[in-house]
Amino acid sequence: MNYEKEATSIIAGVGGKENIAALTHCVTRLRFVLQDEGLVQKEQLEELEDVKGTFSANGQFQVVIGPKVTDVYDEVIHQTGLETMTKEEVKEVAAEVSLNPFQRVIKTLGDVFVPILPAIVTAGLLMGLNNLLTNPGIFFTKSVIEAYPQIADLSNMINLIANTSFQFLPALITWSTVKYFKGNPLLGIVLGLVFVHPDLMNAWNYGQAVTTGEIPHWTIFGFSIAKMGLQAQVLPALVSGYVLAKFEIWLKKRIPETIQLLVVAPVAILLTSILTFILIAPVTITIGNTIVAGIVWLFEHVPFLGGLAYGLGLAPLVVTGMHHAFLPIHIQLMANGGDYIWPIGVMSSLAQGSAAIAMNFLVKEKKLKGVGLAAGLSAYMGITEPAMFGVNLKYKFPFICAILTSGLIGGFMATQHILATSVGISGLPGFLSIPFEFWPTFFICMILSCGVSFTATYFYGKIKINGGIHQPSKENKITLQPK
């Protein structure tokens, strides 16, 4: 298809090519860094056929396109003559233009953890598949591998592959962190592998070793250093990766180029590793355990309040991009036995999708009818942006109905102590990350999230907006507001 006209209209809608400082795209959105967002004509943009919605977050003006985003992006690049840039490069430009210090921290967390999400999600899905094979009562009274022993080794292989991402998680994090901070990513991998070396005591055994007093130590210049691995530890890998990148850059500026290969990498790795074992790991593990203990305490002592707060707040956090701050918390919770908050995110996705589908039955404008259904189905598969930005935020009350639903369902789920053992795909496939014993309650919550959000959105629209809803416009604003 030819996207020349659509690209021209988008360029005009964001203030012309002179107003575009940088541009990239993700799975569904064009991400503009603009010189002046005041020049944006949002109504003009949102009237375009391929535009599902617009919003501004993290210093970027984002135009929701959907699956066609790559084609539209290519045409915009062609017409403007802009250089193709990675998300990281565009985010750097955005940070220079508009982000405050807090937004920069959130952006950094997102930039570090989003690249490793495919590995984490893959591990979660494979763990879910292994659960289907090994848990009794799902398909038969006994497990699948007990019914068919010939596939037991296949199940074992799947489990091994699924656990790899978590066993070597520090290497993934240090790789991504060092790369983000402009160091050598290969050194980041080496540093992460140092932390999971088989000669170190496995971190999974640390609790038992504490009780028995059998923690191995190095004794160096009179100092005793715990000889403990950092399997599934998030903060130590994040901080040490940052230190390694900055140390490497500092050395390169001071070491003659002729001997950099012999000096920079060995010195940077050695000193960062020693500093991590002596200082970074003990401090950051304490911080991480405190955060996890706080969340566990909240969900064990006042579970409804914790689930309600996360259910209400997750979708607004997604809108601002601040949900990336929870990625390391998800991973750390799983490493400590189970994630209380990720299952609530599944309910948020279903609620947003159901609200968008309800709008499909309320709107009269032909374009939005198709958007509501497609965006809702997308949210059911874990991608909520088209539903939120293309439909729910546009009319506001569907978004509110959805977050109220996910808040109430999240509170109830927390009282049932439902947890996830892995981070997988949100939405309908989310049950694969949930232990089998929680499935009955989890499925009931999924049905309630869909049903309550759909019903609340539909009947609110019917009662408060007589005759259905039309595409918002200057001539028909009254149809958007409750009378």
N, C-alpha and C positions, 0 to 999 in steps of 0.2 A: 504494500500500500504506500501511497505518496503522502508524507506528513509535512510537506513544504508549507502549506497554508496554516496548519495547526502550529507549527514551529514559529512561523512569522507572528502569529497572534500571541503566542506565549511570550516571545521576546518583547513585543509591544506592551503586553500586560505587566511585565516586570520593570517597565521604565526604559526600554530600549537597550541595545547592546552596550552603550556607554555606561549604563548603570550596573552592569554585571562585572563583579570583581573576579569571580571564579564560579565554576559549575562542575558538578559531578552527579551521579545518580546511584540509587540503591535498587532494591528489588522492585519497588513500586513508585518511587518518587524522584523527581528532579530536585536537586539540592543547589539552590542559588546562594551565593554570597553577594549581596548587593551593596552598592555604595550608599544608597539612600532608600530605605524601605517605604518612605513616604510617597515615592513615585509609583508604587504598585497599585494597579487597578484590579482589586480582588473580584469585584462583581463581573468585570469583563472576562477575567480568567475563568471563573467558575461557570460561565455560560458556554464555554467551549465544550465540544462533544467529548473529547478524550480526557478532560480534566474532571477528576472526581472530588477535588477539594483542595484547599490551600491552607497553610498555617506557617507560623514562624517559631522556630525553636533553636536554641544553641547557636545563635548568630547566623542561622541559615533560613532563607525563605524557601519553603518546600511546596512543590506542586505535585499532588497525588495523581498519577497517571494510570497505574496498574500494570498489567503484563506488557503493554506496548512501550514501556518507558525507554527501553534501549533504542528503539527506532526513533522516537521523538527526540531523545538526547542527541543521537547522531546528526539529525537534521538541524537542531539548534546549534551544535558545534560547527557544522558546515556553514550556516548562515552568519554566525557571529565571528568566525575565525578564532575562537578561543582555543587555548591549548587544552588537550585532554589532561585531566588531573585525577589522582586517586582520591578516595575519601579522606585519607590522612592529610594530604596536601591541601585539600579544600578546607578541612577543619582548622588547619593552621592559619589559613587566610582569615577564616571567620573569627578565630581567637584574637588575631591582631586587630580586627575591625571592631568587635563589639562585646566580647565575653568578659564578665566580671570574674574575680578569682574563684568564687564558688562554682560557677558554671564551667570554668576551666578544669577544676578537679573532676567534676562529673564527666566532662568530655574525655578527659584522660582515661578514666576508668572504662568508659565505653570503647575508646580506641584500643585499649589493651585487651579487653575481654571479648569483644565482638568477633575478632578474627579467629579465636579458638572455640567459638560456640559450635561450629559444625562438628568438631571432634567430640564435644560434650554431648550434643544432641544425638549424634550417632551412637555414642556409648549408651545413652539412655534408652534409645529404641532397641538396641541389641540386648540390653539387660531386660527390657520388657518382653522381648521374644523369648529369652531364656526362662523368664518367669512362667510364660505360657507352657513351656515344655516340662518344667520341673515341679510346678505346684499341683498337688492332687485336687480333684474336685472341679476343675475348670471344664474339661471335656469328658473325663471319666471319673469314676470314684477314686482311681489312683492317677498318678501323673502320666503324662504322655510317654516319658522315657521308661517308666515302669511297664506301661502297656506295650511299648515297642523298644525293647532294650538295644536294638541294633542302631538306634540314633542317639544313644547316650553319649558317645564320643563327639558327635556333632554338637550336642548341647554344651559339652565341656569346652569345645573349641570356641563356640559363640560366646560363652562366659569369659574365656580368656581374652578374646578380642575386645569385648565390652569393657572389661576392667582396665585395659591398657591405658586409656586416656586418664584415668584417675590415679593409676600407679605412677605414671610419668607426668602428672599434672604440673609439677614445678618446672619441668623442661618446657612445656607449652607456654607457661606464664612468663618465664624468663626470656624465652625467644621473642614473644610478642612485646614485652616491655622494652627489651634492649633495642628491638627494631624501631619501636615508636620514638625512643629517645635518641635515635640516630647513631647507635652503636652497631657493632658487628653482630647480626642475628645468630651466626654460627657460634660465637662465643657465648651468647645467651643460652643456646642449647647445651653447650658443654657445662656451663654453670649449673643449669637445672639438673643435668644427669649426675653431677657431683653429689647433689642433695638426695639422690635416690640410689646411690652406689650400694651394691649388695654387701659390702663390708660394714656399712652402717647398720645400726639397729633399726628395723622397720618401725616407722612411726605408729603403725597400727598396734604394735605390741608395747607401746610406751606405758600405758596405764597399768598393765600387769607388771612391767618391769619396776615401776615406782613402788608397788606394794611389796615386791620381793627384794627390792634393793639391788637389782642386778643390771642397772644401767651401765653400759661400758663407757669408759672415759679415756681421753688422751691426757697425758701430763706433759705440758710444754712449758719450760722455764718456770716450773713450779705452779703453773696454772692448770686447773682441772677443767677440761672441756668435754661436755657430753657428746658422745659419739653416736648421735641420733639422726636418722634420716628425716626427710621432710615430706614424705609421701602425703598427697592430698592437702598440703598446707598452701594457703593462698597468699597471705600477707608477707611471709618471709621471702617467697619467690618474687613478689611484686617489688618489694623494697630493694632486695639484693640486685634484681635486674636493673633498677634505676641507678643504683650505686655503680654497678659494672659499666653501664653505658657512659655515665659522667666521668668515671675514672679513666676509661679508655680514651675518651675525647681529650681529657686533660693531659694524658701521657703523650698522645700523638702531637700535641702542640709543643711539647718540650723535648721529645726524643728525636734525634736526627733521622731522616727518612731512611738512610742506608741501614740502620740497625733496628728499625721499628718492628720488623717481623720477629726478631729475636728477643725483643724486650717487652713491647706493649702488651701483647696477648698473655704471655706467661705471668707477668707481674700483675696485670689487671685481674686475671682469674684467681691467682694465688691469694692476693690481698683481700679481694672481695669474698672469697670462700672463707678465709680465716675470720674476717670481720663478721660474716654471717653466723658462723658457728659460735663465736664468742659473744656477740652483742645483738645483731639483727634478729636472729631466730628466737632467742629467749624473750626479747621484748615484744616482737610482733605476734608470737604464739600466745603470749599472755593477753595481748589486746584482742586477738581473734577469738580466743576462748571466752573472754569477758563478753564480747558482743553476742556470741552464740549462746552463752549461759543466760544473758539477759532476755534473748528471744525465747529460749526454752522456758525460762521462768514465767514470762508473760503468758505463753500459750498453755502452761500447766496450771497456773494459779488464777488468771483472769482470761481464759481462752476466748470467750465471746468478744471481749473488748479488743483483743489483739487481732482476731479474724475480721471483726467489723472494720477496724481502722485500715487494715491492709486492703480489704475488699473495696472500701470506699476510695482509697487513695491511689490504687494502682493505675487505673485508666488516666486520671489527671497527670500522674507522673510520666506515663507513656507519651502524653501530649507534649510535655516539656522536654522529654528525653532523659529525665532524671532517674527513670527506672533502671538505667545501666548501673547505678550505684549498688543495686541489689545483686548483681551477678556474682561478685566474690562472696557475698553472704550466702547465696544459694549453694555455691560449691562447698563452702566451709560447713554449712549445716549438714549437707549430705555426708561429708567426711566424718561428721560426729554422730552419724546414725540415722539421720532422716531430716528432710526439709519440710517444715510446717507451713511455709508460706507459698511455695510453688503451686500446690493444689488449688489454692484460692485464685491464683492467676488463671488457671483453666476456667474457673467459673466466670471470671471477668471477660475472657474472650467469648465465651458462649453467650453471656448476657449482651455484650455489644453487638454480636452477630444477630441475635434474635430481635433486638430493637431495630436494627437496620432492615431486617426482613419484614417486621411489622409495618415499617414506613412504606414498604413496597405496596402494601394494600391500602395505604392512606393517600399517597400522593396521586395527583392526576396528570402531572407532567410526564410525558412519555420517556424522556431520558432518565429521570430519576427512578422510574419503576424498575428499569433494568439494573441500575446501579445498586438499589437497595438489596435485591436478591443476590446479585453477584458478590457484593461486599459482605453480605451476611454469611454466605457460604465460605468465603475466604476466611472470615473470622472463626468459623467452625473448624478450620484447619490451622488455626493459630496465628494468622496474619490479620491483625485488627485495624491497621491504619486505614484501609479503604472504607471500612464501616464507620469508624469514628470521624475521620476527616471528610469523607465523601457524603455522609448522610447525618449521623447522629449529632455532631457538633453544629452542623448547619442549622438544625432546628432546635437544638439545645435540650428540649424535654426528653427525646429518646436517650440521649447521653446520661441525663440525670436518672431516668428510670433504670438504665443499665447499671450504673454505679450503686444505686440503692439496692438493687437486686443482688449484685455481687457482694456488697457489704453484709447484707443479712444472711445470705447463704454462707459467706466466708466465716461469719461469726458462729453459725451452727456447725460448720465443718470443724472449726477449731475446738468446739466442745466435744466433738467425737474423736479428737486427736488423730485425724487423718494426716498422713505424711507421705512424702515421695522419697524414693530411694535413688532417683536420678532425675536430671533435667532433660526432658524430651521435647516433643512438639506439643504446644498447648492446644486447646480446643478438644475436639472429639477424640483424637488419638492420645489424649493425656492420660487415659486410664492405664496405658502400658507402663507408666512410671510409678504406678501406685501398687503397693503390695496387695496380694490377692485377698487377704482378710478384710481389707477396706473396700473392696469393690462394690458390695451391695449398697452401702451408704453413699459411696462416691457416685454411683450411677443415679441414685435418687437425687443427689444434689445437682448433677448435670441436667436431669430432666426439669427440676425446679428452676434452675437458672435460665434455661431456655423458655419454659412456660411462663414464669412470672414476668420476666423482662418483656416477652412478646405481648402478653396480656395487658400489662400496665401501659406499655407504649401505645398499643392499639386503642384501648378504651379511653385513655387520656386524650388521644388525638380525635377520637370520635365525639367525645363529650365537649371538649373545649374548643375544637376547631370545626365548626359546622361545615358539612359538605366536603370534607376531605382537605388535603393540603396541596397547594400548587407550588411550583418552582418559585423561590423567593425572587422578588423583583421590586423595583420602585413603585410600580403600579399596584402591587398586590401584597404589600407588607402585612396587611391586617390578617392575612390567613396564617401567619406564623405565630401570632400572639394569642394567648388565651383571652377570651372575653370576660 
